[in-house]
Each structure stands twice: as C-alpha cells, then as structure tokens.
Amino acid sequence: MQLKWPVVRADGTVIRAACATVRVVRTLARAAREHAEFMPMPEQRIPRADSDFASYANHYYTAVEMFWAEQGLDANDLKPLKDALSAWNVAYPAHVAAQNAAEAARQTKDEAKRALEREIRPVTAFVQSFPKTTNQDRALIGITIRDTGGTPVPPPTARPVVLVESGSRLTHRLRIADAGSADERGLAVPRGRRPKGTLGAEVYVAVVPPRAAPPADMSHYKFVRTVTRGAAEVTFEMEQGGLSAAYLVRWVSATGEPGPWSETSIATIAA
C-alpha cells in the first residue's frame, strides 16, 4: 500500500492515523500469511476410484511408516492409521468378491431363464397343436386361448425340405426350408422367414440301427422341438453313436394346424 505524501491536513493527526493504519494492515497481512502456512488443506491427491484408492492407501502407509522411522517419531502415532488401513484391506476385497458373485449369479440366472424359455416354447407349440387340447386345458396351463372368431387360418400347404449335417460328434445340424426354396441339387436353402402364417416347423426324430429303413409308423418318432428359424441342432446320447437318425418335419400354423410331412431324411450319428 502506498500513500501520497504529504497528507492534505496539516495538524499531523491524519498523517499519524494513516501511518497507524498502514502498520495495522501490514501486520494483519503478515499474520494471515503465517497462519495460512499452518492451516491443514484438503488432500487433493487421494484417488476417488476404489481400485486406485486401494493402491494409493497401501503405498501411502508404507511411505509414511518409513518417514516416521527415519525421523525417530513415535510409531504409536500411526496406530489409528494402521487400523483403518487394515479394516479397508478387509472390506474392499470382500466388496469386490460380493460384486463379482452377484454378477456371476445374475448371468447364471439369465442363462437359466433363457434355457427354460427355450424349453417352454416347443412344449407350448405341441400342446397348442395337439388335437385333444381344449381351451380349458390352455387356460389351466397358462397359454394363449385361440380366438375362434373371425376367418380361420388354414393349415400350411407347403412341404418342408430338410438337410442334415452330420459331421459333428453326437450332433446333427438341420437346415429347414420350403420345398419351393430348394436349390438345383434339391437341398434346403435356409431362409430368414417362415412360410407366411406359420408358427414354425415341428421336428420329429426316430433313432434306428445303421442302414435300417426309416420307420413308417409315426409312433416310433419322438417330438424334438418346434423350430422357429431355418436351422436347428439335435444332440444324442453317447450310446446312440453309430446309429442312424430319421427325421420328419412339418410346418405348423400360428393356430397350431399342422401341414404335410416332409420326406424322411436319415443320417448317421457320428460317434
């Protein structure tokens, strides 16, 4: 602070007051600076992320402990810090483990739900298309009750074609398409959509001895699932390796009305 001298009043009082004011201001400024040097400031380097904080805290304690020893300070001063660090080193891994367990449990739950839904859909389709199923049965099971009003949906007229890929062990991969969409070799060409008005394709299989003719009686065939896309996978038990699997497939309408059967496709079950 600078004053222009001399001060206007000549009785000396103002000059002395001004000088006193300057001394007070300078004293207060000096005291403020000295006080600021000893005021604890919030530590800005403590990381907020838990993983970073864990590394920082352990390094911090090790460095502080070394500093305390080098300076000959009382190690008991650090006991509260050490106890807090020990508590953190127990709580943080437990928290991480709990989070990981919760995420794993969620993934397991979601996969179990998807697997259950995959099993529910074909059973529902079978119940819907079963001739003896009544609306009372549907209401009891909790599936859609057909609307008997309006124009009835006719059963499918298209005949599906099935190509069986049998190169994998104990597994067959099926490709299903309309007979009209087969290629020049007569093989099924997978398509993204089902025939109009259909729910999907019902797949039935019969396991027979090698080189045996496929069964003519439908009672020998077991329902596998209703396939809503152009491809499906069928797996077999270990003891069925080396036998043959015969497939019959038919389209099913959205109201459960079945269409004509495909030609029988047969393939060896690779052991």
Secondary structure, 3 states (H helix, E strand, C coil): CCCCCCCCCCCCHHHHHHHHHHHHHHHHHHHHHHHHHHCCCCCCCCCCCHHHHHHHHHHHHHHHHHHHHHCCCCHHHHHHHHHHHHHHHHHHHHHHHHHHHHHHHHHHHHHHHHHHHHHHHHHHHHHHHCCCCCHHHHHHHCCCCCCCCCCCCCCCCCCEEEEEECCCCCEEEEEEEEHHHCCCCCCCCCCCCCCCCEEEEEEEEEEECCCCCCCCCHHHCEEEEEECCCEEEEECCHHHCCCEEEEEEEEEECCCCEEEECCCEEEECCC
